[in-house]
Amino acid sequence: MPGLRGVFFDAGNTLVVEEPGKHLWEMAIVPLPGALEVLAALKSRYRLGVISNTVGSGDAELAAALDRAGLRSLIDALVTSRDFGRAKPDPAIYVEGARRLGVPLETTCMVGDRLDTDIAGALNAGIPAVWLKHPGAAMTNGPAPTHIITRLGELPAWLETMRLPPVLPS
């Protein structure tokens, strides 16, 4: 596998606290613990993107929500299912995310809290899938994530293990 150049995140319950049943513009938009610190730590090494399944909100609304949470300046590209026209787990939304990030899809990975969309979609697209497992979440009979973390602060160390060492001349 080539070295990672891009990291995708889901928005709700991965970067910001999701308020079920509300549109983005109705939510308080509070970052998850560690989200700002993790994005800031990763920004110098990776292109960072958000891929989010949305119903009533599009790219502009998601950008505004991330701005309210203090995260937008750390995100290089975003894709919402409403504006793109396809949703996770469709691999096409990951292909579009990579295009917007300006990196090859095979050099990306996905971090998300939902096995049925975030993890299944990343695996369908052929990229590593990191499950942010919240307390009480249980594995299902669905696809197994590439890696499991229980807080965002665990992500940078795992990403380091995915970096390939430089090839030394023989």
N, C-alpha and C positions, 0 to 999 in steps of 0.2 A: 504494500500500500504506500502511495506517495505521502510525504509529510503533509500534515494538516496546514492549510492556509486560511480556512474560513470556519467559523462556528456560528451555527444558527441556534436561536432560542425561540421557544414558544413565548407568547406574551403573558397570558393569564395563568396565574399560579406557578409561573416559572421566573418571570422578571417582576411582575406586579401582582398584587393581591387582587384576585378576581371576585367580583360580587355577582353571584349567579342571578340571572334574570334581568340584569341591567345592561344598558348599552355603555360603551366606553365613555361617552360624554356625561353619563349619569353617575359614574363611579368616582370615588375619592382619589383613586390612582395612587396607591402607596407602594413603593418598591418592596419586594421581598427582602428579608434580612440578607445582607451580603451582596445583593445584586449590583449596586453601584461600585463597590470595591472590586468585585470579580470582573466586571466589564472594564473598569479602569486598568486592572492588572493585565488583562488580555489584549487590550487595545493596541499596544505597541508590537505585538507579535502576530495577530490574526486580523482578518477582515471579519467584522461582526454583523450578523443579520438577524432579523426577526421574521419568522413565518408563522402567521396566525390565522386560524379559522375564525371568520367573523360573519355575522349575519347583517346587522344594520350599520356596521362601521366599515370604512374602507381605509386605504393607505393614509389619507390626510388625517382622519380621526385617530388612527393608531399613532401616527407621528406626533400629533398634538398631545395624546395621552402620555406617551413616552417623554415628551418635553416637560409635562407637568410633574412627572416623577423624577425629573432630573437625569434621565437616561438617554435622551434622543441624541445628544452630541457624541455619544459613544457608539452609536449604531450607524454602520455604513450603508445599509440597504434594508428595506422591509418589503414584504409581500403579504397582502391580505387576500383571503379566499373570495371575499365579495368583489373586489376590483379585478382580480386575476381571472375569476370565473371557474376555478377549480379549488378543491379543498384537500387538506391532508386526510387520508393517507395517499392521495394520488401523487405519484412520483413527479408529475409535471410541475407542481408548485415548488419542489426542491430544485428542479432544473432551472426554473425561472429565478429562484433565489440566488443560485450560483451565478447566473448570467448577470444579475443586478450587482452582485458582489464583485464580479470581474475575476472570478477564480474558477478553475475546473471543478465540476461537481464532485469528482472522486477525491478532491483535497478538502472536503468539508465534513462536518459531523453535525448532528442535531441534539439539542438538549431540551427535554420537555417532560411534563408531568403526566401525560396521558399515553397509556400503552396502545390504545386502539387508534389513535391518530398520529401523535408525535413519533412514537417508537415504530409502529407499523409502517408509517409513511417513509421514515428515513431508511428502514431496512428494505422497503419496496424500491427505493431509489438507489440502493446499493451503497449506502454510507453508514458509518457507525452511529449508533443511537444511544444516548446517555439518558437514563430515566432518573429524574429528580423525584424520588419516592418520598411522598409526604407521610407523616404518621397516620397509621390506619389503612394506608393503601395496600392492596394485596395483588400478588401476581395472578394473572388469569391464564387461561389456556392459550392465549394469543402468543405473539412473537416474543422471544426473550431478548431484552435489551443487551447491547454490547457491554455496557457498564452501568452500575447503579450507584447513585450518590444520594445522601439524605439531606444535604445542604449544599448550596451553590459554592461555598468556600472550598469544597472538596474537588471542584472541577479543574482548577489550574494544575494541580499535581497530576491528575490523570492525563490531561492533555500533554504534559511533558513526557509521559511514557509513550505517547503516540508520535512524538517527533523522531524522525530517523536521524541517526548519527551521520556526520559527513563521510563520504566515501574517501578513503585514503588511497593515494596512488600506490600501485603495487611495484 
